[in-house]
Amino acid sequence: MLKKNVVLMSVLLIFFSADSFAAKVFSWRDNDGQRYYSDSKPVGLGVKEMPLVGRVLYSVTRIYDGDTVLLDDHLKVRLLSINTPELERYNKLGEAGGEKAKERLRTLLSGQKVRLEKDLEHQDKYGRTLAHIFTVDGVHVNLEMVKSGWATVNIHPPNVQYSQAMLIAQQEAQVLHLGLWGMDDYQPKRIVTVLENKHYGWQRLIGTIHSAQIKRKYVYLGIDKLMVRIPRANLSFFPDVMTYIGKEVEVRGWVSRRGKIRSVLVRHPSALLVR
């Protein structure tokens, strides 16, 4: 087997040569689980060819916060399926744990070349590229942020790749009170308490669902003084919404306000947990 440093040097040379867009890359793991890459296909190692689209290895030139980075080709990437607290900027207050989440992401990416893996939607409404980020050693950065407790899972169908692994990792981090899960700001709160005290940012809200209305674009679940909005396009991921009536639930998300109505948009059942 080729030595790791020789293999990685070969990968970097082929990627950053003038004709790197035509390169092929192969990957495999050794008996200890370490991932290797090469531009040539070794024999008898269970090697898989990696699908390539253009240049696949990047350097990270800037880390904006715990879930957004800038790559060396000026591509701004939003890490798929996770959310981290906002940092203080302009006239916007920062959220608890925001700096810690950014530092955790910086540690994971320090000195690393990375590749992107996209899902069905390639950009968000702000024009940022949506992707899972992997280091050259095969570390799934999005997943590691969840494992450490400094990111929460935020699934946006139809982008559901790796969702099961992420939800398992989140449950483990929550049980161990890691990162955000050990902070007072992210403990479950009664909806009335949150609304009366004007809490902002990502919340864990507790209440009992008392009604359900199916409209043209959304299903609306009434929960105390709040409405849970579920896009009808996402209903295939949920159980029958009528089964939520009478159940105490934990809603995870952001409270928005339109007129006198306050609501939380829930795109996936992982953000609407029956207690």
C-alpha positions in Angstrom: 0.0 0.0 0.0 1.2 3.5 -0.7 2.3 5.5 2.2 -0.2 8.1 3.3 2.0 11.2 2.7 2.9 9.9 -0.8 -0.8 9.4 -1.6 -1.8 12.8 -0.4 1.0 14.5 -2.3 -0.1 12.8 -5.4 -3.7 13.9 -4.9 -2.7 17.5 -4.4 -0.5 17.6 -7.4 -3.2 16.2 -9.7 -5.9 18.4 -8.3 -4.0 21.7 -8.6 -2.4 21.0 -12.0 -3.6 22.9 -15.0 -5.8 20.0 -16.2 -7.2 19.1 -12.8 -10.7 19.2 -14.1 -10.2 15.9 -15.9 -8.6 14.1 -12.9 -10.0 10.9 -11.3 -9.7 10.3 -7.6 -10.0 6.9 -5.8 -10.5 6.4 -2.1 -10.2 3.5 0.3 -9.8 2.8 4.0 -7.1 0.7 5.8 -7.7 -1.8 8.6 -7.7 1.0 11.1 -10.4 2.9 9.3 -8.1 5.7 8.0 -9.2 7.0 4.6 -6.7 7.4 1.8 -6.9 9.1 -1.6 -5.0 8.5 -4.9 -5.1 9.6 -8.5 -4.4 6.0 -9.6 -6.4 2.9 -8.7 -4.5 0.4 -6.4 -5.3 -3.3 -6.8 -7.2 -5.4 -4.3 -8.1 -2.7 -1.7 -11.8 -2.3 -2.1 -11.2 1.0 -3.9 -14.1 3.3 -4.9 -13.9 6.0 -7.5 -15.1 9.3 -6.2 -17.5 11.3 -8.5 -15.9 14.6 -9.4 -17.5 17.8 -10.6 -14.8 20.4 -11.5 -12.2 21.1 -8.8 -13.0 19.1 -5.7 -10.4 20.1 -3.1 -10.6 23.6 -1.6 -8.9 25.6 1.0 -11.1 27.5 3.5 -10.1 31.2 3.6 -12.7 32.5 6.0 -15.0 31.2 8.7 -18.0 33.5 9.2 -19.6 31.6 12.0 -20.3 28.0 13.0 -22.1 27.0 9.8 -20.9 29.3 7.0 -17.4 29.5 5.4 -15.7 31.0 2.4 -13.5 28.9 0.1 -10.5 29.9 -1.9 -12.5 30.3 -5.2 -14.7 32.8 -3.4 -17.5 30.2 -3.0 -19.6 31.0 0.1 -20.8 27.7 1.6 -23.6 27.1 4.1 -23.2 23.8 5.8 -26.3 21.7 5.1 -28.7 20.3 7.8 -27.2 22.1 10.8 -27.6 25.4 12.6 -25.4 27.2 15.0 -26.0 30.4 17.1 -25.7 33.8 15.4 -22.7 36.0 16.2 -23.0 39.6 17.2 -22.8 41.8 14.1 -24.1 45.2 13.0 -27.1 46.0 15.2 -27.9 42.3 15.8 -27.3 40.7 19.2 -25.2 37.5 19.4 -26.7 34.3 20.7 -25.2 32.2 23.4 -22.6 29.7 22.2 -22.0 31.5 18.9 -18.3 32.1 19.4 -17.8 28.6 20.7 -19.4 27.1 17.6 -17.2 29.2 15.3 -14.1 28.1 17.2 -15.2 24.5 17.0 -15.6 24.8 13.2 -12.2 26.5 13.0 -10.6 23.6 14.8 -12.1 21.0 12.5 -11.0 22.9 9.4 -7.6 24.1 10.5 -4.9 23.2 7.9 -7.4 21.0 6.0 -8.2 20.7 2.3 -11.9 20.0 1.9 -14.4 18.7 -0.6 -18.1 19.4 -1.0 -21.0 17.0 -1.3 -24.3 18.6 -2.3 -27.8 17.4 -1.9 -30.9 18.1 -4.1 -30.9 21.9 -3.6 -27.6 23.5 -4.4 -28.2 27.1 -3.2 -30.2 28.8 -0.6 -32.2 32.0 -1.0 -29.1 34.1 -0.2 -27.1 32.5 -3.1 -24.9 30.5 -0.8 -23.8 27.0 -1.9 -25.5 24.3 0.3 -23.2 21.4 1.0 -21.8 18.8 3.4 -18.1 19.4 3.9 -15.6 16.6 4.2 -11.9 17.0 5.0 -9.3 15.2 2.9 -9.1 12.6 5.7 -12.8 11.9 5.4 -14.1 13.8 8.4 -17.7 14.8 7.9 -17.6 18.4 9.3 -21.3 18.9 9.5 -21.7 15.7 11.5 -18.8 16.5 13.8 -20.4 19.9 14.6 -23.5 18.1 15.8 -21.5 15.4 17.7 -19.7 18.1 19.7 -23.0 19.8 20.6 -22.1 23.1 19.0 -24.7 22.7 16.2 -28.3 21.6 16.2 -29.8 19.5 13.4 -31.9 21.6 11.0 -33.3 19.5 8.2 -34.7 21.2 5.1 -36.4 18.6 2.8 -35.8 17.6 0.1 -32.2 17.8 1.4 -32.3 14.8 3.8 -28.9 13.1 3.1 -27.2 12.0 6.3 -30.2 13.0 8.4 -30.4 9.8 10.3 -26.7 9.9 11.3 -27.1 13.5 12.3 -30.2 12.9 14.5 -28.5 10.0 16.3 -25.5 12.2 16.9 -27.7 15.0 18.2 -29.5 12.7 20.6 -26.2 11.5 22.0 -24.9 15.1 22.4 -28.2 16.1 24.1 -28.1 13.2 26.6 -24.5 14.1 27.5 -25.3 17.9 27.8 -22.5 18.7 25.3 -22.1 22.2 24.0 -25.3 24.1 23.5 -27.3 21.3 25.2 -25.7 22.2 28.5 -26.5 25.9 28.3 -29.4 27.5 30.1 -30.4 29.4 26.9 -31.2 26.2 25.1 -33.2 24.3 27.7 -37.0 23.7 26.9 -39.3 26.6 27.9 -43.0 27.0 28.0 -44.4 28.9 25.1 -46.1 31.5 27.3 -42.8 32.2 29.1 -40.9 32.7 25.8 -43.5 35.0 24.3 -44.0 37.1 27.4 -40.2 37.6 27.9 -39.5 38.2 24.2 -36.8 35.6 23.8 -35.3 35.5 20.3 -33.2 33.1 18.2 -33.5 29.3 18.0 -35.8 28.0 20.8 -37.1 24.8 22.3 -40.7 25.5 23.0 -43.1 23.3 25.0 -46.9 23.3 24.7 -49.9 21.2 23.9 -51.4 21.1 20.4 -55.1 21.8 20.4 -56.1 22.2 16.8 -55.1 21.5 13.2 -56.0 23.3 10.0 -55.0 22.2 6.5 -54.7 25.2 4.2 -53.4 25.5 0.6 -49.7 25.9 1.4 -49.4 25.0 5.0 -50.8 22.9 7.8 -51.3 25.0 10.9 -51.2 23.4 14.3 -52.4 25.5 17.2 -50.3 25.3 20.3 -51.1 27.7 23.2 -50.6 31.2 21.7 -48.5 30.0 18.8 -49.0 28.4 15.4 -46.8 25.6 14.0 -46.6 25.9 10.2 -45.8 22.8 8.3 -45.4 23.1 4.5 -47.8 20.8 2.8 -45.0 19.8 0.4 -43.3 18.2 3.4 -46.2 16.3 4.8 -44.9 12.9 3.5 -42.1 13.1 6.2 -44.7 13.5 9.0 -47.2 11.2 10.6 -50.9 12.1 10.2 -50.9 15.6 11.6 -54.2 14.9 13.4 -52.4 12.5 15.7 -50.6 15.5 17.2 -53.8 17.0 18.6 -53.9 16.7 22.4 -50.2 15.8 22.6 -47.6 17.8 24.5 -44.8 18.6 22.1 -41.4 20.3 21.9 -41.1 22.6 19.0 -37.6 23.5 17.8 -37.1 26.6 15.7 -37.5 30.4 15.4 -40.6 32.4 16.4 -41.7 34.8 13.7 -44.5 37.3 13.8 -47.0 38.5 11.1 -49.5 40.9 12.5 -50.8 39.4 15.8 -50.0 35.9 14.8 -46.8 34.3 16.0 -45.6 31.1 14.4 -42.7 28.6 14.1 -42.0 27.1 10.7 -41.3 23.3 11.0 -40.1 21.6 7.9 -39.3 18.1 9.4 -40.6 16.0 12.2 -37.3 16.2 14.0 -38.3 19.7 15.0 -41.7 18.6 16.4 -41.1 16.1 19.1 -43.9 14.4 21.1 -42.9 14.4 24.8 
